[in-house]
Amino acid sequence: MKPFSHLIITFQQDTRSEIRVRMAHPMIAQCCTELMAEAGVTRSDTARNFLTHLCRDEVPPFLLGFIKDMLTKREMTIKENKNTTEEHHWGPKRTEEEQEKFSRLILDIQKKEGKNESASVLKLASNTFDQNPFFPQALARFYCMELKDYNQAELWASRAKKRDPQNSFIADTLGQVHKSHLKYTESHVDPKKILQLATKAINAFKDEEQLAENEQGTDMKEDGKTKVTRNFNTSGQFGYLQVCNLVYDLLVSQNETWRKVLTKAVPINSVLELLGDKKLLRFNDLINSLRDEVAKKCDFLDKYLSYSKRDMNKDDPSYRYEDLAECYRKYVRKEKGADVIRKLEQNVVDTSSGRLACIDREYSESALKEIITQWEEICLRKDSVTALVNYIFAHVMLMNRRAVLPHECKSLMAFKKKMPLSADDSPECHMLALLLYWPTNDEGNYASVSQLIECMRLSYEQAYKKHLRSRHLCPLFFIGKAQGLNRIVHRKILEGLFERNNDTIQDWSRENIFKDPMVQDRLLKVDGVVRNYRLYATVGDTVIQVDANRRNSLWKHRQVSFYLGFTIRGPVAFGIQTKTAEKGNIL
């Protein structure tokens, strides 16, 4: 290797591993790559030689992992969101992380040598490793995003799917290819062509959605090893809504009649002459399914985004909120609250309490009052715990706004008669029960609180754990200083109080919001104790175990106080502070 031996080093990770060779420093490697390119040895040539000469026989796992990272690993970059002061339905927009489109090597080859060379390297890798799905997946994405060759993109996305047919994340690529093809279709194209592309995209995303449901955290293959999928894949459902947005925009821009057809205001067979093509009737099943499917997926994703986020310090990408709201507005809701009120009047509303748990961020005060009236009538007509919960939560939302209520909430006694709840009742029902029954120092009905918490966690595991696994659960409500329904405080109310004195709200993980005097004045302080790295709320002689928002607050045995919030899984302590032994003051 002389005279270049001083540029490389050899090393052995342990006594059992093979001796490996690498450049002494990344900057040296970068300079060598640039010098070789100047001499006519391009990056793509080097990559092809590497794949051709070092990957002839069986490739060891460590080398396959290196090649996979080199050709498919996408680095994260920070994206500044220009609309940082604009707030969407689920919270303020912030600086976001996003992945590069492709690996750094593929991007460098594209920049220095052209797109076709990048595709050539990925194609060679796909053919060399003919069982690996990740190389054809990357190649399909490149054909789709850079070369706009949708036929080749579909071909390689299908091959990737065949190589790992149970992997929903691999299946997503085929749907994305069809969606991109639809997105870049000219607005004046024949409606039949639009609906044909939409059908292919929708079928691909529905297949992906079913695969995601089947995974349930079970083993998935990756590079010949076994891996547990931590994240539930929602890309199929989001992709479906994005396709529906495109279909709506493309068709309505050609003919306003499509607006009524897509929202099921009129059947397509009654307006074929206005649409100018009787052959469109063959898409009747697809068109009839869109509005109901949009409503169903929006309901699920609304709860998914309201109840959780990517992790404690990261929000979901802002485009997901925007696509969801836009699609719901186009297909389902014309005016705020109007669709829900209509369904309530017809007694066909979905009685899951999750949607109304966050209703204050969607509907006007007048719409809320009308919804309360309709829920009351439903409660009188049928014996439903979830209907009671929706009715009571709607009251809570109005009370949080300091609004004048249309009448007193008459269902509290009826709800209390439903006690005790079972694990089969929804987590929202258990949350309301805990918010109402959580004891204070002058109350003695705390014997069943621990049982309520356990039932809520079991209910959460049945209803949401599969879909929210690995995600950080957001607080929905807090216990305030008032009594009855008035002591239930929604998270958005606290954020509104905090934002009066701050330009942007801090991450909940930092808990700066609980240092604000207006927030402190609204919430009840709960006493507790930390022991054996667990937190217990203390009420009289009873201790109740609760989770802590910041686990690093549990390192030391001590007397504490905190504010009590509730996620969809159960009670969580926020703003944990040490109490002095003498007077109970906060340190």
ZAMARGU-4260 file (C-alpha; in steps of 0.2 Angstrom, whole numbers, plus 5000, padded with zeros to 4 digits):
<rodrens>
0) 5000/5000/5000 | 5015/5012/5000 | 5016/5026/4998 | 4998/5028/5005 | 4999/5017/5020
5) 4999/5032/5032 | 4982/5037/5025 | 4974/5021/5031 | 4972/5012/5047 | 4968/4994/5052
10) 4958/4989/5067 | 4949/4974/5075 | 4933/4977/5086 | 4937/4962/5097 | 4947/4946/5096
15) 4934/4936/5087 | 4930/4949/5073 | 4940/4951/5057 | 4953/4964/5054 | 4945/4979/5045
20) 4953/4993/5035 | 4947/5011/5034 | 4953/5029/5030 | 4962/5037/5044 | 4949/5052/5044
25) 4933/5056/5035 | 4941/5072/5028 | 4955/5062/5021 | 4943/5050/5012 | 4933/5065/5005
30) 4949/5073/4998 | 4954/5057/4990 | 4937/5055/4982 | 4939/5072/4975 | 4956/5069/4968
35) 4951/5053/4960 | 4936/5061/4952 | 4948/5075/4945 | 4959/5061/4938 | 4944/5053/4929
40) 4939/5040/4942 | 4922/5045/4946 | 4911/5041/4962 | 4899/5030/4951 | 4914/5021/4944
45) 4921/5017/4961 | 4904/5012/4967 | 4901/5000/4953 | 4919/4993/4955 | 4915/4990/4973
50) 4899/4981/4969 | 4906/4971/4955 | 4922/4965/4963 | 4919/4964/4982 | 4901/4957/4981
55) 4904/4942/4969 | 4902/4928/4982 | 4892/4928/4998 | 4893/4945/5006 | 4896/4945/5025
60) 4882/4954/5035 | 4893/4968/5040 | 4898/4972/5022 | 4880/4971/5017 | 4875/4983/5031
65) 4889/4995/5025 | 4883/4995/5007 | 4865/4997/5012 | 4870/5013/5022 | 4881/5019/5008
70) 4867/5018/4995 | 4851/5020/5005 | 4853/5029/5021 | 4846/5046/5021 | 4853/5059/5033
75) 4842/5071/5044 | 4843/5089/5041 | 4835/5104/5050 | 4821/5113/5040 | 4816/5131/5046
80) 4797/5133/5045 | 4794/5150/5039 | 4777/5151/5047 | 4783/5149/5065 | 4769/5160/5072
85) 4755/5152/5062 | 4746/5140/5073 | 4737/5125/5066 | 4723/5114/5074 | 4735/5103/5084
90) 4747/5116/5090 | 4761/5129/5085 | 4772/5125/5070 | 4790/5124/5074 | 4807/5120/5066
95) 4806/5103/5059 | 4818/5089/5055 | 4817/5081/5038 | 4826/5067/5029 | 4837/5070/5013
100) 4829/5063/4998 | 4843/5050/4995 | 4859/5044/5003 | 4874/5056/5002 | 4883/5046/4989
105) 4868/5045/4978 | 4866/5064/4980 | 4884/5067/4976 | 4884/5057/4961 | 4868/5065/4955
110) 4876/5082/4958 | 4893/5079/4950 | 4889/5066/4936 | 4870/5067/4933 | 4854/5058/4937
115) 4857/5043/4926 | 4873/5038/4934 | 4864/5038/4951 | 4851/5027/4944 | 4864/5015/4936
120) 4872/5012/4953 | 4856/5009/4962 | 4851/4997/4948 | 4867/4987/4949 | 4865/4985/4968
125) 4847/4980/4965 | 4852/4966/4953 | 4867/4961/4964 | 4857/4959/4980 | 4842/4951/4972
130) 4833/4946/4988 | 4836/4963/4996 | 4821/4975/4995 | 4829/4991/5000 | 4840/4994/4984
135) 4825/4992/4972 | 4815/5003/4984 | 4828/5017/4983 | 4829/5015/4964 | 4810/5016/4963
140) 4810/5032/4973 | 4824/5039/4962 | 4815/5035/4945 | 4799/5043/4953 | 4806/5059/4961
145) 4821/5063/4950 | 4818/5055/4933 | 4799/5056/4933 | 4799/5039/4924 | 4784/5032/4933
150) 4783/5016/4923 | 4801/5011/4929 | 4797/5017/4946 | 4781/5006/4947 | 4792/4991/4941
155) 4805/4993/4954 | 4793/4997/4968 | 4784/4981/4964 | 4800/4971/4964 | 4804/4978/4981
160) 4787/4973/4987 | 4789/4955/4981 | 4805/4953/4990 | 4797/4958/5007 | 4778/4956/5004
165) 4774/4958/5022 | 4783/4974/5025 | 4771/4989/5025 | 4785/5002/5024 | 4792/4994/5008
170) 4774/4993/5002 | 4772/5011/5004 | 4784/5015/4990 | 4772/5008/4977 | 4758/5020/4983
175) 4769/5035/4984 | 4774/5031/4965 | 4756/5031/4960 | 4752/5046/4970 | 4766/5056/4963
180) 4761/5051/4945 | 4744/5058/4949 | 4751/5074/4957 | 4760/5078/4942 | 4746/5074/4930
185) 4741/5090/4920 | 4725/5097/4926 | 4715/5096/4910 | 4718/5077/4908 | 4703/5065/4905
190) 4694/5062/4921 | 4695/5043/4917 | 4714/5044/4917 | 4713/5053/4934 | 4702/5040/4942
195) 4712/5026/4935 | 4728/5033/4943 | 4718/5036/4959 | 4712/5018/4959 | 4730/5011/4958
200) 4736/5023/4972 | 4721/5020/4983 | 4723/5001/4981 | 4741/5002/4985 | 4739/5012/5001
205) 4724/5001/5007 | 4736/4986/5005 | 4749/4995/5015 | 4737/4999/5028 | 4731/4981/5030
210) 4750/4976/5031 | 4753/4988/5045 | 4738/4982/5055 | 4744/4964/5053 | 4762/4969/5059
215) 4757/4973/5077 | 4775/4974/5083 | 4779/4957/5077 | 4796/4952/5068 | 4801/4960/5052
220) 4815/4955/5041 | 4829/4967/5037 | 4846/4962/5029 | 4844/4944/5034 | 4842/4948/5052
225) 4826/4949/5063 | 4819/4966/5069 | 4804/4971/5079 | 4795/4985/5071 | 4792/4998/5085
230) 4782/5011/5075 | 4764/5008/5069 | 4765/5013/5050 | 4751/5026/5046 | 4758/5032/5029
235) 4745/5021/5020 | 4731/5031/5028 | 4739/5048/5026 | 4743/5043/5008 | 4725/5039/5005
240) 4720/5056/5011 | 4733/5065/5000 | 4727/5055/4985 | 4709/5060/4989 | 4715/5079/4990
245) 4723/5077/4973 | 4707/5069/4965 | 4696/5082/4972 | 4707/5097/4965 | 4709/5089/4948
250) 4691/5085/4945 | 4683/5100/4953 | 4695/5111/4943 | 4687/5104/4927 | 4669/5103/4932
255) 4660/5110/4948 | 4648/5096/4947 | 4662/5084/4954 | 4661/5094/4970 | 4643/5087/4973
260) 4648/5070/4967 | 4663/5067/4978 | 4654/5073/4993 | 4639/5061/4989 | 4627/5076/4988
265) 4622/5068/4971 | 4625/5051/4964 | 4636/5050/4949 | 4623/5041/4938 | 4612/5056/4939
270) 4624/5069/4932 | 4634/5059/4919 | 4627/5071/4905 | 4634/5086/4915 | 4651/5077/4917
275) 4651/5073/4898 | 4656/5055/4899 | 4644/5040/4903 | 4659/5028/4904 | 4663/5037/4921
280) 4650/5026/4929 | 4662/5011/4930 | 4671/5021/4944 | 4655/5022/4954 | 4661/5010/4968
285) 4677/5020/4970 | 4668/5037/4970 | 4655/5031/4982 | 4668/5025/4995 | 4678/5040/4995
290) 4668/5052/5007 | 4665/5038/5020 | 4683/5032/5020 | 4689/5050/5022 | 4678/5052/5037
295) 4684/5036/5044 | 4702/5039/5042 | 4701/5057/5048 | 4693/5051/5064 | 4707/5039/5067
300) 4721/5051/5062 | 4713/5065/5072 | 4714/5055/5088 | 4731/5048/5083 | 4738/5066/5081
305) 4729/5073/5096 | 4733/5060/5108 | 4751/5057/5104 | 4766/5064/5094 | 4783/5057/5087
310) 4792/5058/5104 | 4793/5070/5118 | 4804/5083/5109 | 4797/5081/5091 | 4781/5085/5083
315) 4774/5076/5068 | 4778/5085/5051 | 4766/5100/5049 | 4760/5094/5032 | 4751/5079/5040
320) 4740/5091/5050 | 4737/5101/5035 | 4733/5087/5023 | 4721/5079/5036 | 4712/5096/5039
325) 4711/5100/5020 | 4704/5083/5015 | 4691/5083/5029 | 4685/5100/5024 | 4683/5095/5006
330) 4674/5079/5008 | 4665/5079/5024 | 4663/5096/5032 | 4657/5112/5024 | 4654/5123/5039
335) 4662/5121/5056 | 4651/5109/5066 | 4637/5108/5053 | 4641/5090/5048 | 4642/5084/5066
340) 4625/5092/5070 | 4617/5085/5055 | 4623/5067/5060 | 4617/5070/5078 | 4600/5075/5071
345) 4599/5060/5061 | 4606/5049/5075 | 4619/5041/5064 | 4635/5049/5073 | 4649/5039/5078
350) 4648/5038/5097 | 4666/5036/5100 | 4671/5049/5113 | 4688/5052/5106 | 4683/5065/5093
355) 4674/5076/5105 | 4688/5075/5117 | 4696/5088/5107 | 4681/5097/5100 | 4686/5114/5107
360) 4699/5116/5093 | 4687/5112/5079 | 4670/5120/5082 | 4663/5137/5086 | 4654/5141/5103
365) 4637/5142/5094 | 4640/5125/5086 | 4646/5117/5103 | 4630/5123/5111 | 4620/5115/5097
370) 4630/5099/5098 | 4627/5099/5117 | 4608/5100/5114 | 4609/5086/5101 | 4619/5074/5113
375) 4607/5077/5127 | 4593/5071/5115 | 4603/5055/5111 | 4606/5052/5129 | 4587/5052/5132
380) 4584/5040/5118 | 4597/5027/5121 | 4607/5020/5135 | 4625/5024/5130 | 4640/5027/5141
385) 4650/5035/5126 | 4635/5046/5122 | 4635/5052/5140 | 4654/5055/5140 | 4653/5065/5123
390) 4639/5076/5131 | 4649/5079/5147 | 4665/5083/5138 | 4656/5095/5126 | 4650/5104/5142
395) 4668/5104/5149 | 4674/5113/5132 | 4661/5127/5134 | 4665/5129/5152 | 4683/5130/5148
400) 4679/5145/5137 | 4670/5153/5151 | 4655/5152/5139 | 4637/5154/5145 | 4630/5136/5145
405) 4613/5133/5136 | 4608/5123/5152 | 4615/5114/5166 | 4624/5097/5163 | 4610/5084/5168
410) 4620/5068/5164 | 4633/5068/5178 | 4621/5058/5189 | 4617/5046/5175 | 4636/5044/5172
415) 4640/5041/5190 | 4626/5027/5190 | 4636/5018/5176 | 4651/5016/5189 | 4660/5005/5191
420) 4667/5005/5173 | 4675/4989/5165 | 4690/4988/5154 | 4678/4986/5139 | 4673/5004/5141
425) 4683/5017/5131 | 4699/5025/5138 | 4689/5042/5136 | 4676/5035/5148 | 4689/5030/5161
430) 4697/5047/5159 | 4681/5056/5163 | 4678/5045/5178 | 4696/5049/5185 | 4694/5067/5182
435) 4678/5068/5191 | 4683/5056/5205 | 4701/5061/5208 | 4701/5065/5227 | 4706/5081/5235
440) 4711/5083/5253 | 4693/5087/5258 | 4686/5072/5249 | 4686/5054/5255 | 4680/5044/5239
445) 4697/5038/5234 | 4696/5020/5238 | 4692/5015/5219 | 4705/5027/5211 | 4719/5014/5209
450) 4706/5002/5201 | 4700/5015/5189 | 4718/5019/5184 | 4721/5000/5181 | 4705/4998/5171
455) 4710/5014/5160 | 4727/5006/5156 | 4719/4990/5151 | 4706/4999/5141 | 4720/5009/5132
460) 4730/4993/5128 | 4714/4986/5119 | 4709/5002/5110 | 4725/5012/5106 | 4741/5003/5111
465) 4744/4995/5095 | 4743/5011/5085 | 4752/5022/5098 | 4766/5011/5102 | 4783/5020/5103
470) 4774/5037/5102 | 4774/5050/5116 | 4757/5052/5124 | 4751/5070/5126 | 4742/5077/5141
475) 4724/5080/5136 | 4716/5087/5153 | 4722/5093/5170 | 4714/5094/5187 | 4711/5112/5192
480) 4706/5120/5208 | 4688/5122/5205 | 4674/5109/5209 | 4664/5097/5198 | 4666/5099/5179
485) 4674/5116/5182 | 4690/5108/5188 | 4693/5099/5172 | 4705/5110/5162 | 4710/5106/5144
490) 4728/5107/5138 | 4724/5120/5125 | 4718/5132/5139 | 4735/5131/5148 | 4744/5134/5132
495) 4733/5149/5128 | 4737/5156/5146 | 4755/5153/5143 | 4756/5161/5126 | 4750/5178/5132
500) 4767/5180/5140 | 4778/5171/5127 | 4781/5172/5109 | 4781/5153/5106 | 4776/5139/5118
505) 4791/5128/5125 | 4791/5110/5123 | 4781/5101/5136 | 4796/5091/5140 | 4804/5106/5147
510) 4789/5110/5157 | 4792/5129/5157 | 4773/5131/5155 | 4771/5126/5174 | 4782/5141/5179
515) 4769/5153/5173 | 4759/5161/5187 | 4743/5161/5177 | 4744/5142/5174 | 4749/5139/5192
520) 4734/5149/5198 | 4722/5138/5187 | 4729/5121/5192 | 4728/5110/5208 | 4744/5106/5217
525) 4745/5087/5222 | 4756/5081/5235 | 4766/5065/5233 | 4782/5055/5237 | 4796/5048/5226
530) 4803/5031/5232 | 4811/5017/5223 | 4811/5027/5207 | 4792/5027/5207 | 4780/5042/5210
535) 4765/5041/5221 | 4751/5054/5224 | 4747/5055/5243 | 4729/5059/5248 | 4726/5057/5266
540) 4733/5040/5271 | 4731/5033/5253 | 4745/5032/5240 | 4741/5031/5222 | 4755/5027/5209
545) 4756/5039/5194 | 4768/5041/5179 | 4780/5055/5178 | 4782/5066/5162 | 4800/5068/5166
550) 4808/5051/5172 | 4824/5060/5178 | 4813/5067/5192 | 4812/5050/5201 | 4831/5048/5205
555) 4830/5053/5223 | 4818/5048/5238 | 4809/5064/5243 | 4792/5072/5246 | 4786/5082/5231
560) 4771/5091/5224 | 4766/5091/5206 | 4752/5095/5194 | 4741/5081/5188 | 4737/5078/5169
565) 4729/5064/5160 | 4735/5056/5144 | 4724/5043/5135 | 4733/5030/5145 | 4731/5038/5163
570) 4737/5050/5175 | 4754/5059/5173 | 4763/5070/5185 | 4770/5087/5178 | 4781/5100/5186
575) 4787/5089/5200 | 4796/5099/5213 | 4804/5095/5230 | 4795/5100/5246 | 4805/5106/5261
580) 4803/5095/5277 | 4799/5109/5289 | 4784/5119/5281 | 4780/5110/5265 | 4787/5124/5254
585) 4793/5121/5237 | 4812/5121/5233
</rodrens>
